[in-house]
Amino acid sequence: MMNNLFEKALSINPPWFVKEIRFDERQKKLDIFMALRRFEWAGGSLRSWSS
């Protein structure tokens, strides 16, 4: 749910997505990890996976 919020706030669109969010309160540091969703056409069906 939080990932979707950051995707909307940062205007991140498919095939990109927010994979992980880490916040270190002590260091006052926010890390946002993004990934690329890839698609493959195989045998008449569309499969997707994340990098």
C-alpha positions as CSV (number, residue, x, y, z in Angstrom):
1,M,0.0,0.0,0.0
2,M,2.8,2.4,0.9
3,N,4.6,1.5,-2.3
4,N,1.5,2.6,-4.4
5,L,1.5,6.0,-2.5
6,F,5.1,6.6,-3.4
7,E,4.5,5.6,-7.0
8,K,1.7,8.1,-7.3
9,A,3.6,10.9,-5.5
10,L,6.7,10.4,-7.7
11,S,4.8,9.8,-10.9
12,I,6.3,6.3,-11.4
13,N,4.5,4.5,-14.2
14,P,4.7,0.9,-15.5
15,P,6.8,-0.9,-16.4
16,W,8.6,0.7,-13.4
17,F,7.4,0.2,-9.8
18,V,8.5,0.8,-6.2
19,K,9.9,-2.5,-5.0
20,E,10.9,-1.5,-1.5
21,I,11.0,1.4,0.9
22,R,13.4,1.7,3.8
23,F,13.4,4.5,6.4
24,D,16.2,4.9,8.9
25,E,14.9,7.3,11.6
26,R,18.3,7.6,13.3
27,Q,20.0,8.7,10.1
28,K,16.9,10.5,8.8
29,K,17.3,8.6,5.5
30,L,14.7,7.4,3.1
31,D,15.7,4.8,0.5
32,I,13.3,4.0,-2.3
33,F,14.1,1.0,-4.5
34,M,12.6,0.7,-7.9
35,A,12.5,-2.2,-10.3
36,L,11.4,-2.8,-13.9
37,R,8.6,-5.3,-14.6
38,R,9.4,-7.3,-17.7
39,F,7.1,-9.1,-20.0
40,E,7.6,-12.2,-22.1
41,W,5.3,-13.7,-24.8
42,A,5.5,-17.5,-24.5
43,G,3.2,-20.0,-26.0
44,G,0.2,-17.7,-26.5
45,S,0.3,-16.3,-23.0
46,L,1.8,-13.1,-21.5
47,R,4.1,-13.7,-18.4
48,S,5.6,-11.0,-16.3
49,W,8.4,-11.0,-13.7
50,S,10.3,-8.4,-11.7
51,S,13.9,-7.6,-12.0
